Amino acid sequence: MNIELPDTPDRGQVGIGTLIIFIALVLVAAVAAGVLIDTSGELESRASDTGDDAQAQVSNQIDVVSATAETTGSGSVDFITLVVKKSPGSDPIDLTEATIQYTSDGSSKTLTSGEFTATGIDTAGTTLENSGERAKITIDLDSTSGLSALGEGKSAQLKIVDQSGASTVYGVNVPDVLTGDYVQV
């Protein structure tokens, strides 16, 4: 059994140049894979943060339990008091970090803590931890706050924005006839 080998010089040869090119290709592929893994990790992190922010803006809601207005005998509302709670499933809501966008026919202003008063009711503080806690928000409508008093039959809109950016809109409607010191609005 004699096997003849071909005399042609077309045999595969691996030289040092081919080996260097092969190693370079492996290194380039490894670097590219590392960049892709880093980029996908960063994108995943950003997507998670965006999802958390969006969920907080949707689920963190302030519920207005009741709203009353105080009159000082001037035929207009000088103080608006809201009793609020956090919605079930919301994260803790710190009312000192909230803003209130007040809009009426005579005034428009964004109020920050200090321009409205937030106080806890019973054992609650200004941070609402659970949906059973209540807090009181009082807005002073006078010339020093830059807000004009609401007359009989007038209305205003309150947009409460908490620390996560979630907002709650509440409409205040003053009755056509004011009797007594306090009225539901």
C-alpha positions in Angstrom: 0.0 0.0 0.0 1.8 2.8 -1.3 0.1 6.2 -1.2 1.3 8.8 -3.5 1.4 12.3 -2.2 0.8 15.1 -4.7 3.8 17.1 -5.8 1.9 20.4 -5.8 3.1 23.1 -3.5 -0.6 24.2 -2.6 -0.4 22.9 0.9 -1.7 25.0 3.8 1.1 26.8 5.6 0.7 28.7 8.9 3.3 31.3 9.3 3.9 33.9 12.1 2.0 36.6 10.1 -1.1 34.5 10.0 -0.8 33.8 13.7 -0.5 37.5 14.5 -3.6 38.4 12.4 -5.6 35.6 14.2 -4.6 36.9 17.7 -5.4 40.5 16.6 -8.9 39.4 15.5 -9.5 37.6 18.8 -8.4 40.8 20.7 -10.6 43.1 18.6 -13.6 40.7 19.2 -12.9 40.7 22.9 -12.8 44.5 23.1 -16.0 44.8 21.1 -17.7 42.3 23.3 -16.6 44.2 26.4 -17.9 47.5 25.0 -21.3 45.9 24.1 -21.6 44.4 27.6 -20.8 47.7 29.3 -23.2 49.6 27.0 -26.0 47.1 27.6 -25.5 47.3 31.3 -25.7 51.1 31.3 -28.8 51.0 29.1 -30.4 48.5 31.5 -29.6 50.8 34.5 -31.1 53.8 32.7 -34.2 52.0 31.7 -34.7 50.7 35.3 -34.3 54.3 36.7 -36.7 55.7 34.1 -39.2 52.9 35.0 -38.9 53.7 38.7 -39.4 57.4 38.1 -42.4 56.8 35.9 -44.0 54.4 38.4 -43.5 56.9 41.2 -45.1 59.6 39.2 -48.1 57.4 38.5 -48.5 55.7 41.9 -47.5 58.5 44.3 -50.7 60.4 44.6 -52.1 62.7 47.2 -55.8 62.3 47.9 -57.8 65.3 49.2 -60.1 64.0 51.9 -61.8 67.3 52.5 -61.5 71.0 51.8 -62.8 73.9 53.8 -62.4 77.7 53.5 -62.4 80.3 56.2 -64.0 83.6 55.7 -63.2 86.6 57.9 -66.4 88.4 57.4 -65.2 90.2 54.3 -67.5 88.3 51.9 -64.5 86.3 50.5 -62.4 83.3 51.3 -59.1 84.2 53.0 -57.8 80.7 53.9 -58.1 77.3 52.2 -57.5 74.2 54.3 -57.1 70.8 52.7 -57.0 67.5 54.6 -54.9 65.1 52.6 -53.6 61.5 52.7 -51.4 59.4 50.5 -53.0 57.0 48.1 -52.6 53.3 48.8 -49.4 51.9 47.2 -47.7 55.3 47.2 -44.2 55.9 48.6 -43.9 58.1 51.7 -44.9 61.7 50.7 -43.0 64.6 52.3 -45.3 67.6 52.2 -42.5 70.0 53.0 -40.9 69.0 49.7 -44.2 69.5 47.7 -45.2 72.5 45.7 -48.7 73.9 45.0 -49.6 75.6 41.8 -52.4 78.0 42.6 -54.4 79.4 39.7 -57.5 81.6 39.9 -59.0 84.5 37.9 -57.0 87.0 40.0 -53.8 85.1 40.9 -51.4 82.5 39.6 -48.4 81.4 41.7 -46.4 78.3 42.6 -46.2 78.0 46.3 -43.3 76.2 48.1 -43.0 75.1 51.7 -43.2 78.2 53.8 -45.7 79.8 51.5 -48.3 77.3 52.6 -48.5 75.5 56.0 -48.4 71.7 56.3 -49.1 70.1 59.7 -49.8 66.5 60.7 -53.1 65.5 62.2 -53.1 63.2 65.3 -49.8 61.3 65.3 -49.0 62.0 61.7 -46.2 64.5 60.7 -45.7 66.3 57.5 -44.4 63.1 55.9 -47.3 60.7 55.1 -46.0 57.2 55.7 -49.2 55.2 55.3 -52.6 55.8 53.9 -54.2 56.1 57.3 -52.3 59.2 58.2 -53.8 62.6 57.5 -52.2 66.1 57.2 -53.5 69.5 56.9 -52.4 72.0 54.2 -53.4 75.7 54.7 -53.1 78.3 52.1 -53.3 82.0 53.1 -55.0 84.1 50.5 -53.8 87.7 51.2 -51.9 90.4 49.6 -48.6 89.5 51.5 -48.7 86.0 49.9 -49.3 87.5 46.4 -52.7 85.7 46.2 -56.0 87.4 46.0 -58.9 86.3 48.1 -61.7 84.4 46.4 -65.0 86.1 46.3 -68.4 84.4 46.4 -69.0 82.2 43.3 -65.3 82.2 42.4 -63.1 79.2 41.8 -59.4 78.2 41.8 -57.4 75.2 40.9 -54.7 73.7 43.1 -52.1 71.4 41.6 -50.2 69.6 44.3 -46.8 68.2 43.1 -45.0 65.9 45.5 -41.2 65.3 45.7 -41.4 62.5 43.0 -43.1 64.8 40.5 -46.6 63.2 40.8 -49.4 65.7 40.7 -52.9 65.9 42.1 -55.3 68.5 40.8 -58.1 69.8 43.1 -60.7 72.4 42.2 -61.9 74.9 44.8 -65.4 76.3 44.2 -66.6 79.0 46.6 -70.4 79.0 47.1 -72.4 81.8 45.7 -73.4 82.9 49.2 -71.0 82.8 52.1 -72.6 82.3 55.5 -70.6 81.5 58.7 -66.9 81.4 59.2 -66.2 78.1 57.4 -67.5 76.6 54.2 -66.9 73.4 52.2 -65.2 74.2 48.9 
